[in-house]
Amino acid sequence: MQRPSLDLAAYVIAGVVGIALIALARWASRRRGSRLDSWVALRVGDALFTEVLGAFLVGAGIGGMVMLQLSAAGPPRGIPPPPGRFGGFNSSQLPFVLGAAGAALAVLTRVDIGAAFLRSSAGRGTVSAYVGSEARVVAAIPAGGSGEIVFRDGSGTLVGVAATAETDIPAGTTVRIIGRKGVSPLVARLPA
């Protein structure tokens, strides 16, 4: 009786570690710009390096398990076809190929490709990009009128803009951007 190969265990462990890295990256990136986002999720632009590494490990684990099944069947019968221009495909390349495909898929699901080609999509600097962010009122905002708020953008730069509110908000109050009214952000006090 033949002992099972340790290769299967290695590929299963790679897949499990990959899933754990993806979950860790998603958990750490909940608050953009936080220390967890920077040091655990390892944000590179819009993509999370930890998530990309996890997706590579999941793809490599799946590819390795499939490769073991293909190699267990033995060599193909008959005359093999001649290799192609780049040497043909060998099942031992499957873990790397599926790992690279998983990493590419992780990047493509995070990066907004439409913003690179279409200028009309909501990008950085638009009000909709900051909905849900916290800000501080620096010039009092009368009900229905305008005042000024400051907040940190995605790169950590302090940004000051005119804002409006439905209730009176004095200077120094912490608010949340809840939408927009015209071209200005609409803010509301944080619940106490």
N, C-alpha and C positions, 0 to 999 in steps of 0.2 A: 504494500500500500504506500502510495507516494504522499509525502507531507505537502500540505498546501504552501504555496509560495508566500513569502512575506510581502511581495509586491502588491498584492491585493490590499493588505492592511495599510500599506503606505499610501496607496491612492485613496482609500476610504478616509484615512486621517487627513490627507490633504484637502479633500472635499469638505470635511467637517470643520477644519480650521478656516477654510475659505468662507463658509457660511457664518462662522463666528466673527470673522473680520468684517464681513458685510454688515452684520447686525451691529457690531461695535461702531463702525463708521456712521451708520444711520443714526444711532443713539447720540453719538458725540457731536453730530452736525446739526442738532435741533436748533441751536441758537447760533446763527451765523456771526462770526467775528469773536466768539468766546475762546477761552484758552483750550477747552476740549476740542473745539472745531479746528483750531490751529495745530495742536500738538498730538491729538489722538486720531482725528479724521484725516489730518494732513491735507487740507484743502489746497488744491492747485487750480486757481481760477474757479470754475464752476464744478470741476470734478473733484472727487475725494480719492486720494492716492490709496488709502487703506481699503476702500471699497473696490478699486481697480485691482489691487493685489489679491483681495479675496475672490473676485470674479475669475481671475487667472487661475487661482488654486482650485476653484470649483470646476472650471473647464478642464484643467489638467487631470483632476481626479476622475472625472467622467471619461475623458479620453483614455486614461490609463486602464480603467476597468473594461472599456470596450476593446482596447488593444489586447488585454489578456484573453478575452474571449476569442478574438480573431486568431491569436497565436496558438490557442489551445486546439483549434480545429486542424492545425497542421498546414503544411505547404499546399498550395493549390495543385490539383491534378492537371496533367497535360503540359503542353509547352507554354511557358509564360510569354506574354506579349513583350515585345522589345520596350526598353525604357524610353520615356519621352525625352524631349529636349533638355529638361532640367533634372533628369535622373529618375523620373517616375515617383510614385508614392509608396512609401513603406509604412506599415502599420505602427512602427516604432515612433514615427513622427506625430502620431495622432494626439498624444497628451499636450505637446507644445502647440499644435495647431488649434485645438479646441480651447486651450488656455488663452491663447492670443485672441481668439474670437470672443471669448467671455470678457476679456479686458476691454476689447474694442466696444462691445455692447454696453458695458458699464459706463464708458466714457460717452458714447453716443446718447445714452438715456439721460445723462446729466447736463450735457452741453446744449445750449439753445442754438442750433445750427441756423434756424430761420433768422435770428437777429444778425447773423453775419452777412446774409444775402439781402434781407429786406430791412430797409431803414424804418418802416412804419411799425414794426413790432415794438412792444413795450420793453425798453432796455433800462440801463442804469440811468438815474437822474429823473425818471418819470415818477409821478405821484404814485401810480399803482405799484411800483417796485418797493415802496416804503410803507404800504398799508400794513398795519399790525406792529409797526415799530414804535418804540417809546421815544418821547421828545420832552424838552423842557421849554416852558413859555418864558421868553425874555422880555416881551412887550405885551402888556395885558390885552386880552382878546374880549371885546364886548360881544354880547349875544347878537349873532347875525353880522357882526363887523369883522374887521381884520386886525391881526396882531402879528407877532413874530415868534417863531419857535426855532430851536436848534436841536439837532440830532446827529448821530454818527452814521455815515453811509457805509456801504459794504466794505470799503477799504479802510475804514476807521477815521476818516477825515470829518471834522466837525462842520456841519452844513447849517446855515441859517436861511429860513424861507418865511414868506408871509403865509399865514394860516387863518382859517375861520373856524368858528364854533357856534353851536346852537344855544349855549349858555355862557354867562360871564365867567371868564377864567382869569384869575390874577396872575401877575408875573411870579415866576419861581415855582409854579405848579408843574408836576410831572403829568404828562398826558400821553394818550395813545392815538396814533393816526388811524382813523377808522374808515376813511374814504376820501372823496374829493367833492368839492363844490365849485363848479366852474373850473378854473385852472389851479385853485389853491387847495392844499390838503385840508380836510375836515378833521378836527381833533375833538376828543372828549376826555374828561378827567378819568384817571384810573380809579377803580373802586377802592375804597379805603378798607 
